[in-house]
Amino acid sequence: MAHIFLALYLIVVGLSVLFGLALPAWIHGLLALIAGILLLAERFGLGVRRKL
């Protein structure tokens, strides 16, 4: 899940740099914050796991 948000963040930043998209700064910040929190949670074993 964290990798999905990280990929979305990188795509948004990449498109902003390449095409000069005028996205609000809070969109970049929110995606980075979610990706960072999820990566840390997975690293320390607090990831959300699906029950089978």
N, C-alpha and C positions, 0 to 999 in steps of 0.2 A: 504494500500500500504506500509506503514511504517513497519507493522508487517511482511510483506513478506521479505523485505530487512533485517530486524532484524533476522528473521529465517535463511536466507541465510548466514548471517554473523556468527551466532552461529554454523551452520552446518560446515562451512569452518574452523572455529577455532577448533571445536571439532574434526574434521577429522585430522587437523594438529597436534593436541596434541596426539591423539590416535595412529596415524599411521606415524607420523613424516614426513608429506608431506612438501616438500621444496617449498612452494609457496612464491613468492616475497612479501615483506612487504607492497607494495603499494596496493595489492589486499585486504588485511585485512583492511588497512587504508581507502580505497575507500568505501568498504562495510559499515564500521562503520560510516564514514562521511555521506553517503547517508541515512542510517537508522536514525542517530541522527537528521539530518536536517528534515527529514520527520516526525519523532516523535514530534519534537518541533513545526513544522508547524501545525500538527493536533491538538496539545495541545492548541495552540493560535488561532485556528479557521482559519488557512490559508490553510487547506487541499484542495486537488483537488476533486471536486464533479462532478459526471456524471450528465448530463442533461437527463431527461427521456422524 
